[in-house]
Amino acid sequence: MNRTLIAAALLLASGWAAAHDGHGLAGAHWHASDLFGLALALAAGAGMVWWRGRK
């Protein structure tokens, strides 16, 4: 169940990645929303690590 939910979330999240050329931290320029998305992804990853590590 968890794997299905994670896979679905990752597939649905890819729609937010569509943008103009040169977009993103590795591109020619980036926006504040790019940094917010990166911070949100890092927080989600840390939350998953914490959630799986607790007993």
mmCIF file of the N, C-alpha and C atoms, coordinates in Angstrom:
data_MODEL
# 
_entry.id   MODEL 
# 
loop_
_atom_site.group_PDB 
_atom_site.id 
_atom_site.type_symbol 
_atom_site.label_atom_id 
_atom_site.label_alt_id 
_atom_site.label_comp_id 
_atom_site.label_asym_id 
_atom_site.label_entity_id 
_atom_site.label_seq_id 
_atom_site.pdbx_PDB_ins_code 
_atom_site.Cartn_x 
_atom_site.Cartn_y 
_atom_site.Cartn_z 
_atom_site.occupancy 
_atom_site.B_iso_or_equiv 
_atom_site.pdbx_formal_charge 
_atom_site.auth_seq_id 
_atom_site.auth_comp_id 
_atom_site.auth_asym_id 
_atom_site.auth_atom_id 
_atom_site.pdbx_PDB_model_num 
ATOM 1   N N  . MET A 1 1  ? 0.827  -1.192 0.000   1.00 0.00 ? 1  MET A N  1 
ATOM 2   C CA . MET A 1 1  ? 0.000  0.000  0.000   1.00 0.00 ? 1  MET A CA 1 
ATOM 3   C C  . MET A 1 1  ? 0.874  1.260  0.000   1.00 0.00 ? 1  MET A C  1 
ATOM 4   N N  . ASN A 1 2  ? 1.887  1.291  0.880   1.00 0.00 ? 2  ASN A N  1 
ATOM 5   C CA . ASN A 1 2  ? 2.758  2.468  0.954   1.00 0.00 ? 2  ASN A CA 1 
ATOM 6   C C  . ASN A 1 2  ? 3.506  2.689  -0.353  1.00 0.00 ? 2  ASN A C  1 
ATOM 7   N N  . ARG A 1 3  ? 3.988  1.607  -0.954  1.00 0.00 ? 3  ARG A N  1 
ATOM 8   C CA . ARG A 1 3  ? 4.721  1.740  -2.219  1.00 0.00 ? 3  ARG A CA 1 
ATOM 9   C C  . ARG A 1 3  ? 3.816  2.289  -3.310  1.00 0.00 ? 3  ARG A C  1 
ATOM 10  N N  . THR A 1 4  ? 2.575  1.849  -3.313  1.00 0.00 ? 4  THR A N  1 
ATOM 11  C CA . THR A 1 4  ? 1.624  2.343  -4.310  1.00 0.00 ? 4  THR A CA 1 
ATOM 12  C C  . THR A 1 4  ? 1.370  3.830  -4.118  1.00 0.00 ? 4  THR A C  1 
ATOM 13  N N  . LEU A 1 5  ? 1.180  4.249  -2.878  1.00 0.00 ? 5  LEU A N  1 
ATOM 14  C CA . LEU A 1 5  ? 0.936  5.661  -2.601  1.00 0.00 ? 5  LEU A CA 1 
ATOM 15  C C  . LEU A 1 5  ? 2.142  6.520  -2.961  1.00 0.00 ? 5  LEU A C  1 
ATOM 16  N N  . ILE A 1 6  ? 3.329  6.039  -2.632  1.00 0.00 ? 6  ILE A N  1 
ATOM 17  C CA . ILE A 1 6  ? 4.547  6.792  -2.945  1.00 0.00 ? 6  ILE A CA 1 
ATOM 18  C C  . ILE A 1 6  ? 4.729  6.891  -4.460  1.00 0.00 ? 6  ILE A C  1 
ATOM 19  N N  . ALA A 1 7  ? 4.518  5.779  -5.171  1.00 0.00 ? 7  ALA A N  1 
ATOM 20  C CA . ALA A 1 7  ? 4.655  5.798  -6.627  1.00 0.00 ? 7  ALA A CA 1 
ATOM 21  C C  . ALA A 1 7  ? 3.640  6.752  -7.254  1.00 0.00 ? 7  ALA A C  1 
ATOM 22  N N  . ALA A 1 8  ? 2.413  6.716  -6.772  1.00 0.00 ? 8  ALA A N  1 
ATOM 23  C CA . ALA A 1 8  ? 1.379  7.611  -7.304  1.00 0.00 ? 8  ALA A CA 1 
ATOM 24  C C  . ALA A 1 8  ? 1.729  9.070  -7.029  1.00 0.00 ? 8  ALA A C  1 
ATOM 25  N N  . ALA A 1 9  ? 2.222  9.353  -5.838  1.00 0.00 ? 9  ALA A N  1 
ATOM 26  C CA . ALA A 1 9  ? 2.589  10.726 -5.489  1.00 0.00 ? 9  ALA A CA 1 
ATOM 27  C C  . ALA A 1 9  ? 3.729  11.227 -6.372  1.00 0.00 ? 9  ALA A C  1 
ATOM 28  N N  . LEU A 1 10 ? 4.713  10.382 -6.619  1.00 0.00 ? 10 LEU A N  1 
ATOM 29  C CA . LEU A 1 10 ? 5.836  10.786 -7.465  1.00 0.00 ? 10 LEU A CA 1 
ATOM 30  C C  . LEU A 1 10 ? 5.402  11.005 -8.910  1.00 0.00 ? 10 LEU A C  1 
ATOM 31  N N  . LEU A 1 11 ? 4.520  10.162 -9.399  1.00 0.00 ? 11 LEU A N  1 
ATOM 32  C CA . LEU A 1 11 ? 4.036  10.332 -10.771 1.00 0.00 ? 11 LEU A CA 1 
ATOM 33  C C  . LEU A 1 11 ? 3.204  11.595 -10.916 1.00 0.00 ? 11 LEU A C  1 
ATOM 34  N N  . LEU A 1 12 ? 2.384  11.888 -9.929  1.00 0.00 ? 12 LEU A N  1 
ATOM 35  C CA . LEU A 1 12 ? 1.550  13.083 -9.993  1.00 0.00 ? 12 LEU A CA 1 
ATOM 36  C C  . LEU A 1 12 ? 2.369  14.355 -9.783  1.00 0.00 ? 12 LEU A C  1 
ATOM 37  N N  . ALA A 1 13 ? 3.429  14.277 -8.996  1.00 0.00 ? 13 ALA A N  1 
ATOM 38  C CA . ALA A 1 13 ? 4.255  15.450 -8.712  1.00 0.00 ? 13 ALA A CA 1 
ATOM 39  C C  . ALA A 1 13 ? 5.045  15.895 -9.940  1.00 0.00 ? 13 ALA A C  1 
ATOM 40  N N  . SER A 1 14 ? 5.283  14.990 -10.883 1.00 0.00 ? 14 SER A N  1 
ATOM 41  C CA . SER A 1 14 ? 6.078  15.360 -12.054 1.00 0.00 ? 14 SER A CA 1 
ATOM 42  C C  . SER A 1 14 ? 5.380  16.405 -12.920 1.00 0.00 ? 14 SER A C  1 
ATOM 43  N N  . GLY A 1 15 ? 4.079  16.545 -12.812 1.00 0.00 ? 15 GLY A N  1 
ATOM 44  C CA . GLY A 1 15 ? 3.359  17.559 -13.571 1.00 0.00 ? 15 GLY A CA 1 
ATOM 45  C C  . GLY A 1 15 ? 3.757  18.967 -13.184 1.00 0.00 ? 15 GLY A C  1 
ATOM 46  N N  . TRP A 1 16 ? 4.180  19.169 -11.966 1.00 0.00 ? 16 TRP A N  1 
ATOM 47  C CA . TRP A 1 16 ? 4.594  20.492 -11.497 1.00 0.00 ? 16 TRP A CA 1 
ATOM 48  C C  . TRP A 1 16 ? 5.943  20.891 -12.080 1.00 0.00 ? 16 TRP A C  1 
ATOM 49  N N  . ALA A 1 17 ? 6.687  19.930 -12.632 1.00 0.00 ? 17 ALA A N  1 
ATOM 50  C CA . ALA A 1 17 ? 8.037  20.211 -13.119 1.00 0.00 ? 17 ALA A CA 1 
ATOM 51  C C  . ALA A 1 17 ? 8.056  20.891 -14.483 1.00 0.00 ? 17 ALA A C  1 
ATOM 52  N N  . ALA A 1 18 ? 6.955  20.905 -15.183 1.00 0.00 ? 18 ALA A N  1 
ATOM 53  C CA . ALA A 1 18 ? 6.912  21.505 -16.513 1.00 0.00 ? 18 ALA A CA 1 
ATOM 54  C C  . ALA A 1 18 ? 7.081  23.022 -16.417 1.00 0.00 ? 18 ALA A C  1 
ATOM 55  N N  . ALA A 1 19 ? 8.021  23.551 -17.170 1.00 0.00 ? 19 ALA A N  1 
ATOM 56  C CA . ALA A 1 19 ? 8.278  24.994 -17.136 1.00 0.00 ? 19 ALA A CA 1 
ATOM 57  C C  . ALA A 1 19 ? 9.011  25.394 -18.411 1.00 0.00 ? 19 ALA A C  1 
ATOM 58  N N  . HIS A 1 20 ? 9.386  26.649 -18.498 1.00 0.00 ? 20 HIS A N  1 
ATOM 59  C CA . HIS A 1 20 ? 10.088 27.150 -19.669 1.00 0.00 ? 20 HIS A CA 1 
ATOM 60  C C  . HIS A 1 20 ? 11.560 26.730 -19.663 1.00 0.00 ? 20 HIS A C  1 
ATOM 61  N N  . ASP A 1 21 ? 12.237 26.897 -20.812 1.00 0.00 ? 21 ASP A N  1 
ATOM 62  C CA . ASP A 1 21 ? 13.652 26.527 -20.939 1.00 0.00 ? 21 ASP A CA 1 
ATOM 63  C C  . ASP A 1 21 ? 14.514 27.321 -19.968 1.00 0.00 ? 21 ASP A C  1 
ATOM 64  N N  . GLY A 1 22 ? 15.573 26.680 -19.475 1.00 0.00 ? 22 GLY A N  1 
ATOM 65  C CA . GLY A 1 22 ? 16.492 27.347 -18.560 1.00 0.00 ? 22 GLY A CA 1 
ATOM 66  C C  . GLY A 1 22 ? 15.975 27.438 -17.146 1.00 0.00 ? 22 GLY A C  1 
ATOM 67  N N  . HIS A 1 23 ? 14.918 26.722 -16.845 1.00 0.00 ? 23 HIS A N  1 
ATOM 68  C CA . HIS A 1 23 ? 14.273 26.796 -15.535 1.00 0.00 ? 23 HIS A CA 1 
ATOM 69  C C  . HIS A 1 23 ? 14.910 25.792 -14.581 1.00 0.00 ? 23 HIS A C  1 
ATOM 70  N N  . GLY A 1 24 ? 14.965 26.114 -13.329 1.00 0.00 ? 24 GLY A N  1 
ATOM 71  C CA . GLY A 1 24 ? 15.484 25.203 -12.318 1.00 0.00 ? 24 GLY A CA 1 
ATOM 72  C C  . GLY A 1 24 ? 16.841 25.627 -11.808 1.00 0.00 ? 24 GLY A C  1 
ATOM 73  N N  . LEU A 1 25 ? 17.259 25.000 -10.716 1.00 0.00 ? 25 LEU A N  1 
ATOM 74  C CA . LEU A 1 25 ? 18.522 25.374 -10.084 1.00 0.00 ? 25 LEU A CA 1 
ATOM 75  C C  . LEU A 1 25 ? 19.725 25.112 -10.987 1.00 0.00 ? 25 LEU A C  1 
ATOM 76  N N  . ALA A 1 26 ? 19.644 24.093 -11.855 1.00 0.00 ? 26 ALA A N  1 
ATOM 77  C CA . ALA A 1 26 ? 20.758 23.796 -12.761 1.00 0.00 ? 26 ALA A CA 1 
ATOM 78  C C  . ALA A 1 26 ? 20.662 24.594 -14.059 1.00 0.00 ? 26 ALA A C  1 
ATOM 79  N N  . GLY A 1 27 ? 19.571 25.282 -14.277 1.00 0.00 ? 27 GLY A N  1 
ATOM 80  C CA . GLY A 1 27 ? 19.360 26.044 -15.511 1.00 0.00 ? 27 GLY A CA 1 
ATOM 81  C C  . GLY A 1 27 ? 19.987 27.423 -15.441 1.00 0.00 ? 27 GLY A C  1 
ATOM 82  N N  . ALA A 1 28 ? 19.644 28.223 -16.430 1.00 0.00 ? 28 ALA A N  1 
ATOM 83  C CA . ALA A 1 28 ? 20.200 29.573 -16.528 1.00 0.00 ? 28 ALA A CA 1 
ATOM 84  C C  . ALA A 1 28 ? 19.697 30.481 -15.413 1.00 0.00 ? 28 ALA A C  1 
ATOM 85  N N  . HIS A 1 29 ? 18.508 30.227 -14.934 1.00 0.00 ? 29 HIS A N  1 
ATOM 86  C CA . HIS A 1 29 ? 17.954 31.025 -13.834 1.00 0.00 ? 29 HIS A CA 1 
ATOM 87  C C  . HIS A 1 29 ? 16.958 30.177 -13.049 1.00 0.00 ? 29 HIS A C  1 
ATOM 88  N N  . TRP A 1 30 ? 16.612 30.633 -11.884 1.00 0.00 ? 30 TRP A N  1 
ATOM 89  C CA . TRP A 1 30 ? 15.636 29.916 -11.065 1.00 0.00 ? 30 TRP A CA 1 
ATOM 90  C C  . TRP A 1 30 ? 14.787 30.915 -10.314 1.00 0.00 ? 30 TRP A C  1 
ATOM 91  N N  . HIS A 1 31 ? 13.691 30.430 -9.792  1.00 0.00 ? 31 HIS A N  1 
ATOM 92  C CA . HIS A 1 31 ? 12.732 31.274 -9.098  1.00 0.00 ? 31 HIS A CA 1 
ATOM 93  C C  . HIS A 1 31 ? 12.642 30.868 -7.632  1.00 0.00 ? 31 HIS A C  1 
ATOM 94  N N  . ALA A 1 32 ? 12.058 31.712 -6.823  1.00 0.00 ? 32 ALA A N  1 
ATOM 95  C CA . ALA A 1 32 ? 11.892 31.398 -5.406  1.00 0.00 ? 32 ALA A CA 1 
ATOM 96  C C  . ALA A 1 32 ? 11.057 30.136 -5.230  1.00 0.00 ? 32 ALA A C  1 
ATOM 97  N N  . SER A 1 33 ? 10.118 29.897 -6.123  1.00 0.00 ? 33 SER A N  1 
ATOM 98  C CA . SER A 1 33 ? 9.290  28.693 -6.017  1.00 0.00 ? 33 SER A CA 1 
ATOM 99  C C  . SER A 1 33 ? 10.114 27.428 -6.239  1.00 0.00 ? 33 SER A C  1 
ATOM 100 N N  . ASP A 1 34 ? 11.209 27.514 -7.016  1.00 0.00 ? 34 ASP A N  1 
ATOM 101 C CA . ASP A 1 34 ? 12.093 26.362 -7.184  1.00 0.00 ? 34 ASP A CA 1 
ATOM 102 C C  . ASP A 1 34 ? 12.743 26.004 -5.855  1.00 0.00 ? 34 ASP A C  1 
ATOM 103 N N  . LEU A 1 35 ? 13.205 27.003 -5.146  1.00 0.00 ? 35 LEU A N  1 
ATOM 104 C CA . LEU A 1 35 ? 13.825 26.774 -3.851  1.00 0.00 ? 35 LEU A CA 1 
ATOM 105 C C  . LEU A 1 35 ? 12.807 26.251 -2.848  1.00 0.00 ? 35 LEU A C  1 
ATOM 106 N N  . PHE A 1 36 ? 11.583 26.768 -2.900  1.00 0.00 ? 36 PHE A N  1 
ATOM 107 C CA . PHE A 1 36 ? 10.525 26.286 -2.013  1.00 0.00 ? 36 PHE A CA 1 
ATOM 108 C C  . PHE A 1 36 ? 10.227 24.817 -2.298  1.00 0.00 ? 36 PHE A C  1 
ATOM 109 N N  . GLY A 1 37 ? 10.171 24.443 -3.558  1.00 0.00 ? 37 GLY A N  1 
ATOM 110 C CA . GLY A 1 37 ? 9.927  23.046 -3.923  1.00 0.00 ? 37 GLY A CA 1 
ATOM 111 C C  . GLY A 1 37 ? 11.046 22.137 -3.455  1.00 0.00 ? 37 GLY A C  1 
ATOM 112 N N  . LEU A 1 38 ? 12.284 22.603 -3.580  1.00 0.00 ? 38 LEU A N  1 
ATOM 113 C CA . LEU A 1 38 ? 13.423 21.821 -3.105  1.00 0.00 ? 38 LEU A CA 1 
ATOM 114 C C  . LEU A 1 38 ? 13.360 21.649 -1.595  1.00 0.00 ? 38 LEU A C  1 
ATOM 115 N N  . ALA A 1 39 ? 13.062 22.729 -0.880  1.00 0.00 ? 39 ALA A N  1 
ATOM 116 C CA . ALA A 1 39 ? 12.950 22.649 0.579   1.00 0.00 ? 39 ALA A CA 1 
ATOM 117 C C  . ALA A 1 39 ? 11.808 21.727 0.989   1.00 0.00 ? 39 ALA A C  1 
ATOM 118 N N  . LEU A 1 40 ? 10.706 21.781 0.270   1.00 0.00 ? 40 LEU A N  1 
ATOM 119 C CA . LEU A 1 40 ? 9.565  20.916 0.565   1.00 0.00 ? 40 LEU A CA 1 
ATOM 120 C C  . LEU A 1 40 ? 9.918  19.450 0.324   1.00 0.00 ? 40 LEU A C  1 
ATOM 121 N N  . ALA A 1 41 ? 10.638 19.170 -0.754  1.00 0.00 ? 41 ALA A N  1 
ATOM 122 C CA . ALA A 1 41 ? 11.053 17.799 -1.048  1.00 0.00 ? 41 ALA A CA 1 
ATOM 123 C C  . ALA A 1 41 ? 12.018 17.280 0.017   1.00 0.00 ? 41 ALA A C  1 
ATOM 124 N N  . LEU A 1 42 ? 12.941 18.116 0.451   1.00 0.00 ? 42 LEU A N  1 
ATOM 125 C CA . LEU A 1 42 ? 13.873 17.709 1.507   1.00 0.00 ? 42 LEU A CA 1 
ATOM 126 C C  . LEU A 1 42 ? 13.145 17.454 2.819   1.00 0.00 ? 42 LEU A C  1 
ATOM 127 N N  . ALA A 1 43 ? 12.182 18.302 3.148   1.00 0.00 ? 43 ALA A N  1 
ATOM 128 C CA . ALA A 1 43 ? 11.403 18.114 4.372   1.00 0.00 ? 43 ALA A CA 1 
ATOM 129 C C  . ALA A 1 43 ? 10.575 16.836 4.293   1.00 0.00 ? 43 ALA A C  1 
ATOM 130 N N  . ALA A 1 44 ? 10.003 16.558 3.128   1.00 0.00 ? 44 ALA A N  1 
ATOM 131 C CA . ALA A 1 44 ? 9.224  15.329 2.958   1.00 0.00 ? 44 ALA A CA 1 
ATOM 132 C C  . ALA A 1 44 ? 10.120 14.102 3.092   1.00 0.00 ? 44 ALA A C  1 
ATOM 133 N N  . GLY A 1 45 ? 11.314 14.165 2.507   1.00 0.00 ? 45 GLY A N  1 
ATOM 134 C CA . GLY A 1 45 ? 12.256 13.056 2.635   1.00 0.00 ? 45 GLY A CA 1 
ATOM 135 C C  . GLY A 1 45 ? 12.694 12.838 4.069   1.00 0.00 ? 45 GLY A C  1 
ATOM 136 N N  . ALA A 1 46 ? 12.979 13.922 4.772   1.00 0.00 ? 46 ALA A N  1 
ATOM 137 C CA . ALA A 1 46 ? 13.368 13.805 6.182   1.00 0.00 ? 46 ALA A CA 1 
ATOM 138 C C  . ALA A 1 46 ? 12.215 13.246 7.007   1.00 0.00 ? 46 ALA A C  1 
ATOM 139 N N  . GLY A 1 47 ? 10.994 13.668 6.697   1.00 0.00 ? 47 GLY A N  1 
ATOM 140 C CA . GLY A 1 47 ? 9.827  13.142 7.400   1.00 0.00 ? 47 GLY A CA 1 
ATOM 141 C C  . GLY A 1 47 ? 9.640  11.657 7.162   1.00 0.00 ? 47 GLY A C  1 
ATOM 142 N N  . MET A 1 48 ? 9.889  11.212 5.930   1.00 0.00 ? 48 MET A N  1 
ATOM 143 C CA . MET A 1 48 ? 9.771  9.783  5.631   1.00 0.00 ? 48 MET A CA 1 
ATOM 144 C C  . MET A 1 48 ? 10.829 8.978  6.367   1.00 0.00 ? 48 MET A C  1 
ATOM 145 N N  . VAL A 1 49 ? 12.054 9.492  6.412   1.00 0.00 ? 49 VAL A N  1 
ATOM 146 C CA . VAL A 1 49 ? 13.124 8.801  7.142   1.00 0.00 ? 49 VAL A CA 1 
ATOM 147 C C  . VAL A 1 49 ? 12.775 8.721  8.620   1.00 0.00 ? 49 VAL A C  1 
ATOM 148 N N  . TRP A 1 50 ? 12.296 9.811  9.178   1.00 0.00 ? 50 TRP A N  1 
ATOM 149 C CA . TRP A 1 50 ? 11.911 9.815  10.591  1.00 0.00 ? 50 TRP A CA 1 
ATOM 150 C C  . TRP A 1 50 ? 10.762 8.845  10.836  1.00 0.00 ? 50 TRP A C  1 
ATOM 151 N N  . TRP A 1 51 ? 9.751  8.863  9.965   1.00 0.00 ? 51 TRP A N  1 
ATOM 152 C CA . TRP A 1 51 ? 8.561  8.023  10.144  1.00 0.00 ? 51 TRP A CA 1 
ATOM 153 C C  . TRP A 1 51 ? 8.931  6.545  10.090  1.00 0.00 ? 51 TRP A C  1 
ATOM 154 N N  . ARG A 1 52 ? 9.809  6.178  9.154   1.00 0.00 ? 52 ARG A N  1 
ATOM 155 C CA . ARG A 1 52 ? 10.198 4.768  9.030   1.00 0.00 ? 52 ARG A CA 1 
ATOM 156 C C  . ARG A 1 52 ? 11.132 4.338  10.154  1.00 0.00 ? 52 ARG A C  1 
ATOM 157 N N  . GLY A 1 53 ? 11.876 5.269  10.737  1.00 0.00 ? 53 GLY A N  1 
ATOM 158 C CA . GLY A 1 53 ? 12.837 4.927  11.775  1.00 0.00 ? 53 GLY A CA 1 
ATOM 159 C C  . GLY A 1 53 ? 12.257 4.821  13.170  1.00 0.00 ? 53 GLY A C  1 
ATOM 160 N N  . ARG A 1 54 ? 11.068 5.345  13.374  1.00 0.00 ? 54 ARG A N  1 
ATOM 161 C CA . ARG A 1 54 ? 10.486 5.298  14.722  1.00 0.00 ? 54 ARG A CA 1 
ATOM 162 C C  . ARG A 1 54 ? 9.908  3.922  14.999  1.00 0.00 ? 54 ARG A C  1 
ATOM 163 N N  . LYS A 1 55 ? 9.884  3.555  16.277  1.00 0.00 ? 55 LYS A N  1 
ATOM 164 C CA . LYS A 1 55 ? 9.352  2.231  16.652  1.00 0.00 ? 55 LYS A CA 1 
ATOM 165 C C  . LYS A 1 55 ? 8.394  2.322  17.787  1.00 0.00 ? 55 LYS A C  1 
# 
